[in-house]
Amino acid sequence: MMQSDELPSEFVRVASAAEVRPGTARACAIGEREVALFNVDGEFFALENTCPHQGGPIADGTLEGTLVTCPWHGWCFDVRTGKMTLGEFASIDRYAVRQAGREIYVSLEPVA
Ligand code: FES
């Protein structure tokens, strides 16, 4: 989850916590965008659901700890930062996540 001073003001509900089990991810629509919502041991993270390589759906990738591997060609990203693990040349936009009770909310816009 993000520090409070980084939080954008507008959030939208995307799922109930129980819908995304620990160690899994789920694609969620936010307007015309789609985000991948990850549950890492009960902590939620959200990234744009589009791999910067060729657009693979990273919500369908393999999640191991905080690392997700794209299902198409194996690029790997840290779900906490959106950064590629192999270097600085690629990253995925990330979204702030808030949990209120059992509901998960994601920022309408990516965070810097
Ligand atoms: S589209 Fe993700 S690694 Fe190629």
Backbone and ligand atoms as CSV (ligand in chain L), in Angstrom:
chain,resi,resn,atom,element,x,y,z
A,1,MET,N,N,0.845,-1.189,0.000
A,1,MET,CA,C,0.000,0.000,0.000
A,1,MET,C,C,0.892,1.254,0.000
A,2,MET,N,N,0.299,2.375,-0.419
A,2,MET,CA,C,1.091,3.586,-0.612
A,2,MET,C,C,1.134,4.416,0.666
A,3,GLN,N,N,2.151,5.270,0.734
A,3,GLN,CA,C,2.181,6.268,1.793
A,3,GLN,C,C,1.067,7.271,1.531
A,4,SER,N,N,0.530,7.864,2.599
A,4,SER,CA,C,-0.631,8.726,2.440
A,4,SER,C,C,-0.331,9.951,1.574
A,5,ASP,N,N,0.919,10.459,1.618
A,5,ASP,CA,C,1.203,11.651,0.827
A,5,ASP,C,C,1.304,11.351,-0.671
A,6,GLU,N,N,1.302,10.082,-1.046
A,6,GLU,CA,C,1.343,9.726,-2.456
A,6,GLU,C,C,-0.045,9.411,-3.000
A,7,LEU,N,N,-1.047,9.381,-2.133
A,7,LEU,CA,C,-2.348,8.884,-2.565
A,7,LEU,C,C,-3.095,9.904,-3.411
A,8,PRO,N,N,-3.480,9.527,-4.623
A,8,PRO,CA,C,-4.374,10.366,-5.400
A,8,PRO,C,C,-5.729,10.435,-4.694
A,9,SER,N,N,-6.505,11.430,-5.028
A,9,SER,CA,C,-7.742,11.644,-4.279
A,9,SER,C,C,-8.885,10.732,-4.703
A,10,GLU,N,N,-8.862,10.271,-5.938
A,10,GLU,CA,C,-10.024,9.526,-6.405
A,10,GLU,C,C,-9.727,8.040,-6.521
A,11,PHE,N,N,-10.606,7.273,-5.912
A,11,PHE,CA,C,-10.471,5.823,-5.917
A,11,PHE,C,C,-11.767,5.187,-6.401
A,12,VAL,N,N,-11.654,3.956,-6.891
A,12,VAL,CA,C,-12.832,3.226,-7.316
A,12,VAL,C,C,-12.736,1.800,-6.783
A,13,ARG,N,N,-13.866,1.258,-6.363
A,13,ARG,CA,C,-13.880,-0.110,-5.867
A,13,ARG,C,C,-13.653,-1.068,-7.031
A,14,VAL,N,N,-12.781,-2.035,-6.830
A,14,VAL,CA,C,-12.498,-2.991,-7.903
A,14,VAL,C,C,-12.806,-4.435,-7.524
A,15,ALA,N,N,-12.824,-4.748,-6.235
A,15,ALA,CA,C,-13.042,-6.148,-5.844
A,15,ALA,C,C,-13.275,-6.224,-4.348
A,16,SER,N,N,-13.787,-7.376,-3.926
A,16,SER,CA,C,-13.760,-7.712,-2.513
A,16,SER,C,C,-12.471,-8.463,-2.238
A,17,ALA,N,N,-11.940,-8.275,-1.045
A,17,ALA,CA,C,-10.663,-8.913,-0.721
A,17,ALA,C,C,-10.737,-10.426,-0.912
A,18,ALA,N,N,-11.876,-11.012,-0.599
A,18,ALA,CA,C,-12.007,-12.471,-0.695
A,18,ALA,C,C,-11.980,-12.970,-2.138
A,19,GLU,N,N,-12.170,-12.075,-3.094
A,19,GLU,CA,C,-12.182,-12.491,-4.501
A,19,GLU,C,C,-10.780,-12.688,-5.065
A,20,VAL,N,N,-9.780,-12.204,-4.355
A,20,VAL,CA,C,-8.401,-12.334,-4.831
A,20,VAL,C,C,-7.601,-13.001,-3.714
A,21,ARG,N,N,-7.412,-14.286,-3.832
A,21,ARG,CA,C,-6.753,-15.044,-2.777
A,21,ARG,C,C,-5.265,-14.689,-2.713
A,22,PRO,N,N,-4.655,-14.861,-1.542
A,22,PRO,CA,C,-3.206,-14.621,-1.441
A,22,PRO,C,C,-2.441,-15.432,-2.487
A,23,GLY,N,N,-1.487,-14.763,-3.114
A,23,GLY,CA,C,-0.679,-15.436,-4.135
A,23,GLY,C,C,-1.312,-15.461,-5.510
A,24,THR,N,N,-2.423,-14.713,-5.672
A,24,THR,CA,C,-3.084,-14.682,-6.977
A,24,THR,C,C,-3.310,-13.232,-7.417
A,25,ALA,N,N,-3.810,-13.104,-8.636
A,25,ALA,CA,C,-4.120,-11.789,-9.193
A,25,ALA,C,C,-5.440,-11.871,-9.938
A,26,ARG,N,N,-5.981,-10.691,-10.213
A,26,ARG,CA,C,-7.245,-10.636,-10.927
A,26,ARG,C,C,-7.266,-9.359,-11.759
A,27,ALA,N,N,-7.769,-9.444,-12.968
A,27,ALA,CA,C,-7.920,-8.269,-13.817
A,27,ALA,C,C,-9.198,-7.533,-13.428
A,28,CYS,N,N,-9.099,-6.204,-13.286
A,28,CYS,CA,C,-10.241,-5.383,-12.882
A,28,CYS,C,C,-10.335,-4.189,-13.821
A,29,ALA,N,N,-11.541,-3.883,-14.260
A,29,ALA,CA,C,-11.735,-2.737,-15.141
A,29,ALA,C,C,-11.836,-1.458,-14.325
A,30,ILE,N,N,-11.135,-0.419,-14.800
A,30,ILE,CA,C,-11.307,0.933,-14.258
A,30,ILE,C,C,-11.597,1.815,-15.457
A,31,GLY,N,N,-12.856,2.109,-15.682
A,31,GLY,CA,C,-13.208,2.839,-16.893
A,31,GLY,C,C,-12.757,2.056,-18.107
A,32,GLU,N,N,-11.964,2.701,-18.968
A,32,GLU,CA,C,-11.494,2.023,-20.168
A,32,GLU,C,C,-10.179,1.292,-19.932
A,33,ARG,N,N,-9.637,1.418,-18.717
A,33,ARG,CA,C,-8.383,0.731,-18.415
A,33,ARG,C,C,-8.657,-0.587,-17.722
A,34,GLU,N,N,-7.623,-1.399,-17.682
A,34,GLU,CA,C,-7.699,-2.625,-16.904
A,34,GLU,C,C,-6.469,-2.679,-16.018
A,35,VAL,N,N,-6.702,-2.960,-14.753
A,35,VAL,CA,C,-5.574,-3.108,-13.843
A,35,VAL,C,C,-5.505,-4.550,-13.367
A,36,ALA,N,N,-4.301,-4.950,-13.017
A,36,ALA,CA,C,-4.065,-6.256,-12.406
A,36,ALA,C,C,-3.938,-6.027,-10.909
A,37,LEU,N,N,-4.830,-6.646,-10.149
A,37,LEU,CA,C,-4.819,-6.516,-8.690
A,37,LEU,C,C,-4.175,-7.772,-8.106
A,38,PHE,N,N,-3.108,-7.584,-7.339
A,38,PHE,CA,C,-2.338,-8.700,-6.783
A,38,PHE,C,C,-2.531,-8.761,-5.275
A,39,ASN,N,N,-2.642,-9.976,-4.767
A,39,ASN,CA,C,-2.672,-10.187,-3.325
A,39,ASN,C,C,-1.379,-10.896,-2.920
A,40,VAL,N,N,-0.522,-10.159,-2.203
A,40,VAL,CA,C,0.733,-10.713,-1.711
A,40,VAL,C,C,0.593,-10.895,-0.201
A,41,ASP,N,N,0.260,-12.083,0.216
A,41,ASP,CA,C,0.109,-12.390,1.652
A,41,ASP,C,C,-0.834,-11.405,2.346
A,42,GLY,N,N,-1.929,-11.067,1.682
A,42,GLY,CA,C,-2.922,-10.196,2.292
A,42,GLY,C,C,-2.738,-8.727,2.014
A,43,GLU,N,N,-1.625,-8.362,1.380
A,43,GLU,CA,C,-1.406,-6.960,0.995
A,43,GLU,C,C,-1.652,-6.833,-0.508
A,44,PHE,N,N,-2.403,-5.805,-0.877
A,44,PHE,CA,C,-2.819,-5.672,-2.273
A,44,PHE,C,C,-2.000,-4.619,-3.014
A,45,PHE,N,N,-1.722,-4.926,-4.280
A,45,PHE,CA,C,-0.986,-4.022,-5.168
A,45,PHE,C,C,-1.684,-4.025,-6.523
A,46,ALA,N,N,-1.569,-2.916,-7.240
A,46,ALA,CA,C,-2.226,-2.827,-8.537
A,46,ALA,C,C,-1.289,-2.232,-9.575
A,47,LEU,N,N,-1.258,-2.885,-10.732
A,47,LEU,CA,C,-0.485,-2.411,-11.879
A,47,LEU,C,C,-1.389,-2.399,-13.101
A,48,GLU,N,N,-1.015,-1.567,-14.088
A,48,GLU,CA,C,-1.703,-1.630,-15.378
A,48,GLU,C,C,-1.614,-3.080,-15.871
A,49,ASN,N,N,-2.719,-3.588,-16.403
A,49,ASN,CA,C,-2.718,-4.995,-16.809
A,49,ASN,C,C,-2.198,-5.172,-18.234
A,50,THR,N,N,-1.140,-4.468,-18.553
A,50,THR,CA,C,-0.581,-4.543,-19.903
A,50,THR,C,C,0.939,-4.581,-19.812
A,51,CYS,N,N,1.513,-5.669,-20.232
A,51,CYS,CA,C,2.971,-5.779,-20.210
A,51,CYS,C,C,3.571,-4.810,-21.233
A,52,PRO,N,N,4.635,-4.082,-20.859
A,52,PRO,CA,C,5.235,-3.118,-21.796
A,52,PRO,C,C,5.987,-3.783,-22.941
A,53,HIS,N,N,6.169,-5.071,-22.901
A,53,HIS,CA,C,6.850,-5.760,-24.006
A,53,HIS,C,C,5.923,-5.809,-25.218
A,54,GLN,N,N,4.914,-6.647,-25.164
A,54,GLN,CA,C,3.976,-6.737,-26.293
A,54,GLN,C,C,2.528,-6.778,-25.829
A,55,GLY,N,N,2.278,-6.289,-24.613
A,55,GLY,CA,C,0.901,-6.125,-24.175
A,55,GLY,C,C,0.281,-7.314,-23.485
A,56,GLY,N,N,1.074,-8.231,-23.028
A,56,GLY,CA,C,0.532,-9.408,-22.340
A,56,GLY,C,C,-0.227,-9.029,-21.074
A,57,PRO,N,N,-1.230,-9.846,-20.717
A,57,PRO,CA,C,-2.038,-9.573,-19.519
A,57,PRO,C,C,-1.335,-10.094,-18.269
A,58,ILE,N,N,-0.690,-9.207,-17.535
A,58,ILE,CA,C,0.131,-9.681,-16.418
A,58,ILE,C,C,-0.704,-10.253,-15.276
A,59,ALA,N,N,-2.009,-9.935,-15.238
A,59,ALA,CA,C,-2.854,-10.564,-14.216
A,59,ALA,C,C,-2.920,-12.078,-14.415
A,60,ASP,N,N,-2.624,-12.534,-15.632
A,60,ASP,CA,C,-2.630,-13.968,-15.908
A,60,ASP,C,C,-1.254,-14.589,-15.717
A,61,GLY,N,N,-0.296,-13.784,-15.249
A,61,GLY,CA,C,1.057,-14.291,-15.060
A,61,GLY,C,C,1.188,-15.085,-13.767
A,62,THR,N,N,2.415,-15.479,-13.504
A,62,THR,CA,C,2.723,-16.253,-12.290
A,62,THR,C,C,3.217,-15.300,-11.216
A,63,LEU,N,N,2.580,-15.353,-10.043
A,63,LEU,CA,C,2.961,-14.489,-8.929
A,63,LEU,C,C,3.725,-15.316,-7.903
A,64,GLU,N,N,4.960,-14.891,-7.648
A,64,GLU,CA,C,5.785,-15.546,-6.632
A,64,GLU,C,C,6.306,-14.459,-5.713
A,65,GLY,N,N,5.811,-14.430,-4.493
A,65,GLY,CA,C,6.158,-13.330,-3.594
A,65,GLY,C,C,5.643,-12.042,-4.202
A,66,THR,N,N,6.530,-11.055,-4.354
A,66,THR,CA,C,6.114,-9.778,-4.940
A,66,THR,C,C,6.440,-9.703,-6.432
A,67,LEU,N,N,6.868,-10.809,-7.030
A,67,LEU,CA,C,7.269,-10.788,-8.436
A,67,LEU,C,C,6.240,-11.484,-9.309
A,68,VAL,N,N,5.883,-10.808,-10.393
A,68,VAL,CA,C,4.954,-11.419,-11.348
A,68,VAL,C,C,5.692,-11.604,-12.674
A,69,THR,N,N,5.478,-12.765,-13.271
A,69,THR,CA,C,6.094,-13.089,-14.552
A,69,THR,C,C,5.025,-13.076,-15.628
A,70,CYS,N,N,5.257,-12.275,-16.656
A,70,CYS,CA,C,4.284,-12.155,-17.742
A,70,CYS,C,C,4.053,-13.521,-18.396
A,71,PRO,N,N,2.794,-13.849,-18.671
A,71,PRO,CA,C,2.506,-15.175,-19.230
A,71,PRO,C,C,2.942,-15.336,-20.686
A,72,TRP,N,N,3.259,-14.222,-21.366
A,72,TRP,CA,C,3.555,-14.357,-22.796
A,72,TRP,C,C,5.027,-14.682,-23.065
A,73,HIS,N,N,5.960,-13.898,-22.515
A,73,HIS,CA,C,7.379,-14.143,-22.813
A,73,HIS,C,C,8.265,-14.065,-21.587
A,74,GLY,N,N,7.671,-14.012,-20.417
A,74,GLY,CA,C,8.468,-14.173,-19.209
A,74,GLY,C,C,9.132,-12.945,-18.621
A,75,TRP,N,N,8.812,-11.747,-19.092
A,75,TRP,CA,C,9.350,-10.567,-18.414
A,75,TRP,C,C,8.795,-10.552,-16.988
A,76,CYS,N,N,9.630,-10.085,-16.060
A,76,CYS,CA,C,9.278,-10.175,-14.647
A,76,CYS,C,C,9.274,-8.784,-14.008
A,77,PHE,N,N,8.280,-8.514,-13.210
A,77,PHE,CA,C,8.099,-7.196,-12.594
A,77,PHE,C,C,7.819,-7.345,-11.108
A,78,ASP,N,N,8.256,-6.326,-10.350
A,78,ASP,CA,C,7.929,-6.259,-8.934
A,78,ASP,C,C,6.587,-5.546,-8.795
A,79,VAL,N,N,5.606,-6.214,-8.233
A,79,VAL,CA,C,4.258,-5.627,-8.166
A,79,VAL,C,C,4.207,-4.420,-7.227
A,80,ARG,N,N,5.208,-4.268,-6.355
A,80,ARG,CA,C,5.225,-3.115,-5.442
A,80,ARG,C,C,5.610,-1.840,-6.165
A,81,THR,N,N,6.416,-1.959,-7.204
A,81,THR,CA,C,6.961,-0.777,-7.876
A,81,THR,C,C,6.589,-0.701,-9.355
A,82,GLY,N,N,6.235,-1.826,-9.960
A,82,GLY,CA,C,6.006,-1.881,-11.401
A,82,GLY,C,C,7.281,-1.993,-12.205
A,83,LYS,N,N,8.432,-2.021,-11.536
A,83,LYS,CA,C,9.712,-2.047,-12.252
A,83,LYS,C,C,10.083,-3.460,-12.674
A,84,MET,N,N,10.680,-3.527,-13.842
A,84,MET,CA,C,11.179,-4.791,-14.342
A,84,MET,C,C,12.374,-5.213,-13.495
A,85,THR,N,N,12.478,-6.492,-13.231
A,85,THR,CA,C,13.544,-6.957,-12.349
A,85,THR,C,C,14.904,-6.991,-13.047
A,86,LEU,N,N,14.925,-7.087,-14.379
A,86,LEU,CA,C,16.195,-7.218,-15.092
A,86,LEU,C,C,16.889,-5.889,-15.341
A,87,GLY,N,N,16.195,-4.774,-15.210
A,87,GLY,CA,C,16.820,-3.493,-15.492
A,87,GLY,C,C,15.809,-2.377,-15.500
A,88,GLU,N,N,16.303,-1.192,-15.793
A,88,GLU,CA,C,15.471,0.008,-15.696
A,88,GLU,C,C,14.752,0.338,-16.996
A,89,PHE,N,N,14.903,-0.486,-18.027
A,89,PHE,CA,C,14.407,-0.076,-19.340
A,89,PHE,C,C,12.914,-0.291,-19.542
A,90,ALA,N,N,12.263,-0.945,-18.596
A,90,ALA,CA,C,10.821,-1.134,-18.754
A,90,ALA,C,C,10.155,-1.156,-17.388
A,91,SER,N,N,8.962,-0.591,-17.335
A,91,SER,CA,C,8.182,-0.655,-16.103
A,91,SER,C,C,6.703,-0.544,-16.465
A,92,ILE,N,N,5.879,-0.863,-15.497
A,92,ILE,CA,C,4.427,-0.816,-15.677
A,92,ILE,C,C,3.867,0.238,-14.733
A,93,ASP,N,N,2.900,1.010,-15.198
A,93,ASP,CA,C,2.253,1.985,-14.325
A,93,ASP,C,C,1.634,1.271,-13.127
A,94,ARG,N,N,1.781,1.893,-11.970
A,94,ARG,CA,C,1.170,1.304,-10.780
A,94,ARG,C,C,0.089,2.238,-10.249
A,95,TYR,N,N,-0.814,1.660,-9.515
A,95,TYR,CA,C,-1.961,2.373,-8.956
A,95,TYR,C,C,-1.938,2.232,-7.447
A,96,ALA,N,N,-2.385,3.257,-6.760
A,96,ALA,CA,C,-2.497,3.187,-5.311
A,96,ALA,C,C,-3.674,2.290,-4.945
A,97,VAL,N,N,-3.543,1.589,-3.835
A,97,VAL,CA,C,-4.580,0.671,-3.377
A,97,VAL,C,C,-4.976,1.037,-1.953
A,98,ARG,N,N,-6.267,1.019,-1.700
A,98,ARG,CA,C,-6.782,1.195,-0.346
A,98,ARG,C,C,-7.738,0.057,-0.045
A,99,GLN,N,N,-7.738,-0.374,1.187
A,99,GLN,CA,C,-8.703,-1.372,1.612
A,99,GLN,C,C,-9.584,-0.753,2.679
A,100,ALA,N,N,-10.890,-0.877,2.496
A,100,ALA,CA,C,-11.855,-0.402,3.483
A,100,ALA,C,C,-12.749,-1.583,3.830
A,101,GLY,N,N,-12.576,-2.113,5.020
A,101,GLY,CA,C,-13.294,-3.330,5.362
A,101,GLY,C,C,-12.873,-4.449,4.439
A,102,ARG,N,N,-13.847,-5.065,3.764
A,102,ARG,CA,C,-13.531,-6.170,2.851
A,102,ARG,C,C,-13.377,-5.710,1.414
A,103,GLU,N,N,-13.513,-4.411,1.176
A,103,GLU,CA,C,-13.500,-3.909,-0.200
A,103,GLU,C,C,-12.144,-3.307,-0.555
A,104,ILE,N,N,-11.753,-3.538,-1.811
A,104,ILE,CA,C,-10.484,-3.035,-2.309
A,104,ILE,C,C,-10.757,-1.915,-3.308
A,105,TYR,N,N,-10.057,-0.807,-3.112
A,105,TYR,CA,C,-10.197,0.362,-3.980
A,105,TYR,C,C,-8.849,0.659,-4.633
A,106,VAL,N,N,-8.913,1.124,-5.857
A,106,VAL,CA,C,-7.700,1.446,-6.607
A,106,VAL,C,C,-7.849,2.859,-7.141
A,107,SER,N,N,-6.731,3.586,-7.181
A,107,SER,CA,C,-6.777,4.961,-7.664
A,107,SER,C,C,-7.190,5.007,-9.129
A,108,LEU,N,N,-7.911,6.045,-9.500
A,108,LEU,CA,C,-8.370,6.188,-10.879
A,108,LEU,C,C,-7.207,6.440,-11.834
A,109,GLU,N,N,-6.166,7.073,-11.312
A,109,GLU,CA,C,-5.003,7.399,-12.137
A,109,GLU,C,C,-3.779,6.688,-11.575
A,110,PRO,N,N,-2.814,6.386,-12.416
A,110,PRO,CA,C,-1.572,5.794,-11.909
A,110,PRO,C,C,-0.850,6.784,-10.995
A,111,VAL,N,N,-0.019,6.254,-10.122
A,111,VAL,CA,C,0.818,7.108,-9.284
A,111,VAL,C,C,2.194,7.223,-9.916
A,112,ALA,N,N,2.862,8.307,-9.607
A,112,ALA,CA,C,4.193,8.546,-10.194
A,112,ALA,C,C,5.216,7.593,-9.612
L,1,FES,S1,S,4.225,-9.426,-23.602
L,1,FES,FE1,FE,4.981,-9.661,-21.599
L,1,FES,S2,S,6.920,-10.561,-21.848
L,1,FES,FE2,FE,6.182,-10.284,-23.856
